[in-house]
């Protein structure tokens, strides 16, 4: 007992140290741009965990999730940029963005409670597109979002008077801007992971699972399906809004193009590929699908090494390989890379039942 | 009034293209309950193949009437898309038939990305123009203009839709398709080979998509490796609007969506007092879609599915 506890602590500490020094290792080994990619990967982990609440826990297929990311990002951008001349502090803007996104989640959830499966998917998809089109066109007659040009010069995240947009010295170590964002995002990601874990095993989490498996039975058990579904939408949207605000501060520039349908689909791919409903799986999926397209940029070098010259432009090739990877992973691991234990059991159980049925059919014939 | 009729005609032409693509979505969904995300890309491949053949024929200087050249392009595109649809089903969907429901959705997205990027590698990033070989005649109808191409699109669509309806309602294959849609297992017991039926469904849907792709590129005079995405999205919305899985619903949904879109583009400015311009036409389309689904959660012609059927 004591030993396993000690081992768990040691694992935690080792993991913590690893996560803390990772940006320096990456910076040293692959270059500064990869630290930025890690920052983005952490944002996607937050997004994927948020969508995982809606799709993985509650089983509501949402294809417009990026809209909440957009709402969070635009809230941040409008409240701390020269656009309206407002420069509210980070700790005020981030919760506002998350709350407004949560409100939009309820706004989307409330009318769609009766819809099931693919009908819900298309309505959420439409909702996402509507938000994007509005962001794209709200520059006339009153200029709010600055239209397709997007919003520039967004204030960088600033904590206790320290702007994360500039380099700082800490204990004699120079921390660049991406490094500082990495630590901020890491802390917030861990927070989101923690909340996700606690939610999954809570009364609400079990209610979500019940609704996912059988809505009628869940209602018969006394679960308030309406409120619990709305809560799933609101929670997921809040996480999305949080990540969106961070994205705006990190990037310094946002435009509607960052929030198109393909992004929603990518986040869905992350959670399905990683293993829906399973937190380590979702994290793995998010990391993999952020890093893979970037890593595939190096296919040009590989071609030069193997074939002597670049046959196909790597920027043309990388999405092709990415699509193939999606197909292959799903073909070989249909439940995702790290499926949740329950899902794995279900799949195996189905095989067993199928085998039994086969056997009985066989018996009947002979 | 003239503008109204004009927008109505434009909307019906656009809508009949949507309907043809939507039929592919709805037939596959009716049988497999799978959103075939790659279907829009099949349409794009159809357009690209046809344009390649047409450009080659025009470039080689063969003396043939424009309509014949376009028809030859179409005849090349249809089998190419059919083969593509067959292959996609075999490689990406069939192995996952008993997998969790979202798994084939992800492979469908993967196929869609692969096809888009393959098309980009083969045909390049630039727009490909449709050679001006088709008759450019214009006719007056109730104070509006209708072009020869529009007439051809409407006529072809009507013929194809009637043909498909007959096939599904009257032939052995159609009966097998309907049976498989209701229950693959029971259909199997009745001697229907579900795999063959599913393959044929994909082949037919892809054939229709090829025709739609050629019509769209002829109508706008352009084709592009990215054109399948939006077209597929609109067509899928149309299928859902009509009630996905329902063939009549796909046609109705497609035509409605087309008309709503073009009327929306024409009138949205007047309706909102100039606040919203025609760049909101997609908002209008999606808004109507959402509104319809709120009051009829399974589409216009969709059957009312009981709680957990």
Interface residues (C-beta under 8 A of the other chain):
Chain A: X55 X61 X111 X112 X114 X115 X116 X118 X119 X121 X122 X123 X125 X126 X127 X129 X130 X133 X134 X136 X137 X140 X141 X214 X215 X216 X261 X265 X268 X269 X272 X273 X276 X312 X316 X317 X319 X320 X322 X323 X324 X325 X326 X327 X330 X331 X334 X335 X343 X347 X350
Chain B: X29 X33 X35 X91 X92 X95 X96 X98 X99 X100 X102 X103 X104 X105 X106 X107 X109 X110 X111 X112 X113 X114 X116 X117 X118 X120 X121 X233 X236 X237 X240 X244 X274 X275 X276 X277 X279 X280 X282 X283 X286 X287 X289 X290 X293 X294 X297 X298 X299 X305 X307 X308
